[in-house]
């Protein structure tokens, strides 16, 4: 197929850099447009990230000399790219929301990692293995705004991606869950660059990450919710209590999860079988970034571990282990996902692939 031309907003940040790295040899997408803040605008990409390129591979040769544009100058993107990945994050979410909407208004679909539009009533928050059908609301979104070709779709926070697919797999198999208690152990890369000061992290754990507990407790309710009367209705059956910790690990978010089922309780063997056999829309469509096996259960009693398991299946799989009965709830387990791949740029790429297959990105 002829490659689809892609832009990246926030291209100089950590998530933007990950997009550039992961898209270097993508079979469908070709990065042709880069944008960032006014501080980087007008510079060649290699100069814009000089001294702060954080990837373990060099800047792709094709990207080095692309001029970085001002993210607010939407007209510069017109005619150059078929859609954009938005990795543009600043403290004022209203500005991010406004910029994403202007790209959509200009006829450029936005596949966003930013949090600004996650709770917009007609914007889908996608994990393709769970709620691919939520793309149906995009028709309503376009109608609401009078947009012809542009729209906005977002991915959720990285903190919940390690455990929500295993939860959904059990729900889908006929074992709905009504209560979750979760403690996340989140890698320092989740804070971006320069991130958390080294003296805060070395020989330490920080038991607070601003906004993370609220996102972990609430975003799943939209993802597991339904579209009703042209907007999302949250899942009212599920209750989540979360504690989120920053730990001295480079990449990979761990989640320690306790679950209580709504009705019948499956056996341990049933749960493991459900997880290992789980497949969904991305696997059916054979999307390039989709893991072949979305959930991998490991029998080793001391796994999963970030260093050993975060890169499973292109770093896009969720690795689960230590399933055992719980004295308070029904079961407890540990789950892991790669926060800067599955939880960030890789998850955004998978969303875009789904939108292409749905005929929404052309």
Buried (B, 14 or more C-beta within 10 A) or exposed (E): EEEBBBBBBBBBBBBBBBBBBBBBEBEBBBBBBBBBBEEBBEBBBBEBBEEEBBBEEEBBEEBEEBBBBBBBEBEBBEEBBBBBBBBBBBEEBEBBBEBBBBBBBBBBBBBBBBBBBBEBEBBBBBBBBBBBEBBEBBEBBBEEBEBEBBBBBBBBBBBBBBBBBBBBBBBBBEBBBEBBBBBBBBBBBBBBEEBBEEEEBEEEEBEEBEEBBEBBBBBBBBBBBEBEEEBBEBBEEBBBEBBBBBBBBEBBBBBBBBBBBEEEBBEEEEBBBBBEEBBBBBBEBEBBBBBEBBBBBBEEEEBBBBEBBBBBBBBBBBBBBBBEEBEEBBBBBBBBBBBBBBBBBBBBBBBBBBBBBBEBBE
